[in-house]
Each structure stands twice: as C-alpha cells, then as structure tokens.
Amino acid sequence: MDTETTAKEIAALRAELERLNSHRFVTIHNSLPRLLWFQFLKGLALGLGTVLGASILVSAIALVLAQFEWVPLIGAWAAEIARQMEALN
C-alpha cells in the first residue's frame, strides 16, 4: 500500500468515526445521568404497558366468559369477576 491510499483510508475512517460518535445512541450512552434517565423512562413505559395490556386482556376474557352461564363452573366464576369489576367502578 502506498502512502496516499493509506491517508485516504484513514480520512474515511475518521469521517466514519465522527458520524458514529454523533449518533443519538452514542450521545445518550456517553453520559451516565442521561443513560440512567433514559433507562428509567424505558422501564416506566414497559411497566405501564404491561399493566394496561394485562388489565385489558383479563377484562376481555372475563367478559367473554361471563356470557357462558350455561357452563356452571366457568359461568359462576366469570359472573363473580364481572360483579367485582363493576363494584370497583
């Protein structure tokens, strides 16, 4: 390799590193407080999404099962869940 080719490759490598260092992901992770804040918000969003999703899913299943009163065990159990949910509102 000659000197000119090496210099061009080093310049291209520098340009790529500058582009990489200015990327949002790298700038967030360069600062510990910013990283902790980002991870905290990420955890809050995950927890809230999990709770809301599970609540909606369980409510929908209970409402569907409440319609099956001809099945003694499932119908009574689902009707009791529906009554308790209505009492909370």
C-alpha positions, 0 to 999 in steps of 0.5 A: 500500500502506498502512502496516499491510499493509506491517508485516504483510508484513514480520512474515511475512517475518521469521517466514519468515526465522527458520524458514529460518535454523533449518533443519538445512541452514542450521545445518550450512552456517553453520559451516565445521568442521561443513560440512567434517565433514559433507562428509567423512562424505558422501564416506566413505559414497559411497566405501564404497558404491561399493566394496561395490556394485562388489565385489558386482556383479563377484562376481555376474557372475563367478559367473554366468559361471563356470557357462558352461564350455561357452563356452571363452573366457568359461568359462576366464576366469570359472573363473580369477576364481572360483579367485582369489576363493576363494584370497583367502578 
